Amino acid sequence: MRVPLRAWYFHSTVDLKKVRERFPGRVLSPGDPIVLDAGDGSVALVTSFGGLVFWPYEEASARAVAQAIQETLVDTELSVGLEERLVVETSRGQDRALYNEVWLSGEPRVEQMKIIATVLAQSVALENLEGEADTALEQFQLHLHDLRDRRSIRLSSKQILQQVGVALGTRHDILLNLALFDKPAECWDNEGLNRLYGQMFELFEIP
């Protein structure tokens, strides 16, 4: 059976306690990520660093879950334009990560779903953070070239403060999301899950 997955990213860390309270009776598995009944036969996995993965992806239920989680956040911006997609094939006789596809030997277990969703969420979060950092650096490089060539910067004090604010905001986002590089607890004492996690890491080229 082929199961399409899709991952989005909130530009905010997520208070998982608030998410649990927002979905009473629909928490299938606590921890990080939380596993929620998303409706329409779909499951949503929510990470503390802002990742949101749907298994399988169903448009209507995904939008409804995302909106409900947004109501618990300070920064409600959600990246859906820059997303990750993956297909999971079940009952393939082995657990293996291939190009844009993962095979599972049987029906997915909750811990396998958490591993796959975590790496998918890590990948989309990293792409978003890299984009923010690149944008901030590009803006600063223009001003550094001015400083080198003209020995002055053509910015007002207000504009300089705005640029500093952008840089500090980007730094803050990256520091808050350092948890996205943490290995899931499910890997610690399970060689099979740890191997699947490593294959997923290589598949999405996460440093």
C-alpha positions, 0 to 999 in steps of 0.5 A: 500500500502506498501512503503519501506524506506531506510535511509543513513548518510553523515559524514558531516552536510548538507548546505540545501541552497546548496542542494536547489540550486543543485536541481532547480525545484525539491524542493517539500517542504523546511525546515528541512528536505528538500523534493526533487523529486528524480525521478522514482516516489521516494522522497528524504528527506535531513536533516541538520545533514546528514540524507538522506531518500528515500520514496520509495527506488529506487536504481538508483535514490537514488545513483544519488541524493546522488552523487549530494548532495555529490558534495555540501559537504566538507566531502563526506563520505556516510554510506550505509553499516550501514543503516536503513530500514522501511516499511510504510503501507498507508490506514490502518485507523489509524496512528501507529508505530509498529515493523519496520513498520508504519501505516498511516490512509490514503495517506501520507501527507508531514508533516507525511513524514517529521516526519517519515524520521526525526526519521529514519535519527536520528536513522542511524545518532546515530548508526554511531556516536556511532560507531565512539565514540566506536572505539575511546574509544577502542583505548584509552583504550588499551593505558590506560591499558599500562599506568596503567600496565607499567606506559608508553605508547608505542607510538611515539609523532606523534602517540599520536598526531594522537590519539588526532586528532581522539578523537577531530574529533569524539568530533567535529562530535558529537557536530555538530550533536546535532541537530539530537535530536531536535524535528521537528517543525511540532510536536509543534502544532499538537497532532497527529504528536507529538504522531506519533513522540513519537511512532517512537522514542520508535520504534527505541529506540532513547534515 
